[in-house]
Amino acid sequence: METEDDSSLSGFTLVRYFDFNAALIEFHNLFNKEIVDERAVAILGGTFLEMALEHILRAYLPEDEKEVNGLFEPTGPIATFSNKISLSFCLGLIDNVIKDDLTFVRKIRNRFAHDLYATFTNEQIKSWSAALSFHTISMMMKTPKGATEVQIFQVGVNQLISHLHGCIGMSSKEKRKIKRELGQFK
């Protein structure tokens, strides 16, 4: 089996990596404003994390644009945030703590997207936000004393994004190759 230098990104993976980095700057500008719109924070945070998962999966999946794009189409098998979380976990691209935190963020995003009266002071949303644990387990950042529920959510989401950003590069090192010959299935 021929070996390649897996230390650098190339092709569509490289283009997607730069696209993600540009989106990361825009996300930071919108998500970390001083004047906080709870709905915007909840929806934007969840949406960006879903986009990060898609980048991780695309970095891992083979360079077959037509096949891979079909997986993410609205009727495709990994079109939803929930399915992206499950597949990323089952492929070993994220661990259980990340999966659980992403699930809480997904629930919060969906509540804000479908309930006009959603707020971070709602008991269910508050409990989901408080359950975010990666940022405390990883010791990257403790939630400041006196932080509001929305600030707790922002800390959790920012730390998840930082972690998932690193997962994109790691996934590309494990990129699946398309089998061209029957003998390669051994």
C-alpha positions as CSV (number, residue, x, y, z in Angstrom):
1,M,0.0,0.0,0.0
2,E,1.4,3.4,-0.9
3,T,1.9,6.0,1.8
4,E,1.4,9.7,1.5
5,D,2.5,12.5,3.7
6,D,-0.6,13.0,5.9
7,S,0.9,16.0,7.6
8,S,-0.6,18.6,5.2
9,L,-4.0,19.4,3.9
10,S,-4.7,19.3,0.2
11,G,-7.5,19.4,-2.3
12,F,-11.1,20.1,-1.2
13,T,-10.0,19.6,2.4
14,L,-7.6,22.5,2.2
15,V,-10.2,24.8,0.6
16,R,-12.8,23.8,3.3
17,Y,-10.2,24.4,6.0
18,F,-9.7,28.0,4.8
19,D,-13.4,28.5,4.4
20,F,-13.9,27.3,8.0
21,N,-11.3,29.7,9.3
22,A,-12.9,32.6,7.5
23,A,-16.3,31.6,9.0
24,L,-14.7,31.3,12.4
25,I,-13.7,35.0,12.3
26,E,-17.2,36.0,11.3
27,F,-18.7,33.7,14.0
28,H,-16.5,35.3,16.6
29,N,-17.6,38.8,15.6
30,L,-21.3,37.9,15.8
31,F,-21.3,35.5,18.8
32,N,-19.2,37.4,21.3
33,K,-20.8,40.9,21.1
34,E,-21.3,42.9,24.3
35,I,-25.0,43.3,23.7
36,V,-26.4,39.8,23.7
37,D,-29.4,38.7,21.8
38,E,-30.2,35.3,23.4
39,R,-31.9,33.9,20.4
40,A,-29.1,34.8,18.1
41,V,-26.5,33.4,20.5
42,A,-28.4,30.1,20.8
43,I,-29.1,29.6,17.1
44,L,-25.7,30.9,15.9
45,G,-23.8,28.8,18.4
46,G,-25.6,25.6,17.5
47,T,-25.5,26.3,13.8
48,F,-21.7,27.0,13.8
49,L,-21.1,23.8,15.8
50,E,-23.1,21.8,13.3
51,M,-21.0,23.4,10.5
52,A,-17.8,22.4,12.4
53,L,-19.1,18.8,12.5
54,E,-19.7,18.8,8.8
55,H,-16.2,20.1,8.2
56,I,-14.8,17.2,10.4
57,L,-16.9,14.6,8.5
58,R,-15.9,16.0,5.1
59,A,-12.2,16.0,6.2
60,Y,-12.6,12.4,7.1
61,L,-14.7,11.1,4.2
62,P,-13.1,10.3,0.8
63,E,-12.6,13.0,-1.9
64,D,-15.7,12.0,-3.9
65,E,-17.6,15.3,-4.1
66,K,-20.8,13.9,-5.6
67,E,-21.1,11.0,-3.1
68,V,-20.1,13.0,-0.1
69,N,-22.3,16.0,-1.0
70,G,-25.3,13.7,-1.3
71,L,-24.9,12.6,2.3
72,F,-25.4,16.2,3.5
73,E,-28.3,17.1,1.2
74,P,-31.6,17.9,3.0
75,T,-32.8,14.3,2.5
76,G,-29.4,12.7,3.0
77,P,-28.5,10.4,5.8
78,I,-26.4,13.0,7.7
79,A,-28.4,16.2,6.9
80,T,-29.4,16.9,10.5
81,F,-27.3,18.1,13.4
82,S,-28.3,15.0,15.4
83,N,-27.1,12.7,12.7
84,K,-23.8,14.5,12.3
85,I,-23.3,14.2,16.1
86,S,-24.1,10.5,16.0
87,L,-21.9,9.7,13.0
88,S,-19.0,11.7,14.3
89,F,-19.2,9.8,17.6
90,C,-19.6,6.4,15.9
91,L,-16.6,7.0,13.7
92,G,-14.5,8.0,16.7
93,L,-14.0,11.5,15.5
94,I,-15.5,13.0,18.8
95,D,-15.7,11.5,22.3
96,N,-18.6,11.0,24.6
97,V,-18.3,14.3,26.5
98,I,-18.2,16.2,23.2
99,K,-21.2,14.2,21.9
100,D,-23.2,15.0,25.0
101,D,-22.4,18.7,25.0
102,L,-23.2,19.0,21.3
103,T,-26.6,17.3,22.0
104,F,-27.3,19.9,24.7
105,V,-26.4,22.7,22.4
106,R,-28.6,21.1,19.6
107,K,-31.6,21.0,22.0
108,I,-31.0,24.6,23.1
109,R,-30.7,25.8,19.4
110,N,-33.9,23.9,18.5
111,R,-35.9,25.3,21.4
112,F,-34.9,28.8,20.4
113,A,-35.6,28.2,16.7
114,H,-39.1,26.8,17.4
115,D,-40.3,28.7,20.5
116,L,-40.8,32.4,20.3
117,Y,-40.8,32.7,24.1
118,A,-37.6,30.7,24.7
119,T,-35.1,32.2,27.1
120,F,-32.0,31.1,28.9
121,T,-33.9,31.6,32.2
122,N,-36.3,28.8,31.1
123,E,-35.7,25.9,33.6
124,Q,-35.1,23.3,30.8
125,I,-32.8,25.5,28.8
126,K,-31.0,26.6,31.9
127,S,-30.4,22.9,32.9
128,W,-29.1,22.0,29.4
129,S,-26.8,25.0,29.5
130,A,-25.6,24.1,33.0
131,A,-25.0,20.5,31.8
132,L,-22.3,21.6,29.3
133,S,-19.2,20.1,30.8
134,F,-16.3,19.9,28.2
135,H,-15.0,23.4,29.2
136,T,-14.8,22.4,32.8
137,I,-13.4,18.9,32.3
138,S,-10.8,20.0,29.8
139,M,-9.6,22.7,32.3
140,M,-9.4,25.1,29.5
141,M,-11.7,27.6,31.1
142,K,-13.8,27.8,34.2
143,T,-17.1,29.6,34.0
144,P,-16.7,32.9,35.8
145,K,-18.5,33.3,39.1
146,G,-21.8,35.2,38.6
147,A,-22.0,34.3,34.9
148,T,-25.5,34.4,33.4
149,E,-27.0,31.3,31.7
150,V,-26.3,32.8,28.3
151,Q,-22.6,33.5,29.3
152,I,-22.3,29.9,30.5
153,F,-23.6,28.8,27.1
154,Q,-21.2,31.1,25.3
155,V,-18.2,29.7,27.2
156,G,-19.3,26.1,26.5
157,V,-19.8,26.8,22.8
158,N,-16.5,28.7,22.4
159,Q,-14.6,25.8,24.0
160,L,-16.4,23.2,21.8
161,I,-15.6,25.2,18.7
162,S,-11.9,25.4,19.7
163,H,-11.8,21.7,20.2
164,L,-13.7,20.8,17.0
165,H,-11.4,23.1,15.0
166,G,-8.5,20.9,16.0
167,C,-10.6,17.8,15.1
168,I,-10.8,19.0,11.5
169,G,-7.1,18.5,11.0
170,M,-7.0,15.3,12.9
171,S,-9.9,13.9,10.8
172,S,-8.0,14.8,7.6
173,K,-5.1,12.7,8.8
174,E,-7.5,9.7,8.9
175,K,-9.1,10.5,5.6
176,R,-10.8,7.6,3.9
177,K,-9.4,6.5,0.6
178,I,-11.6,5.3,-2.3
179,K,-10.8,1.6,-3.1
180,R,-10.0,1.4,-6.7
181,E,-9.3,-2.3,-7.0
182,L,-11.0,-5.4,-5.6
183,G,-7.7,-6.6,-4.1
184,Q,-7.6,-3.5,-1.9
185,F,-10.5,-4.7,0.3
186,K,-8.3,-7.1,2.2
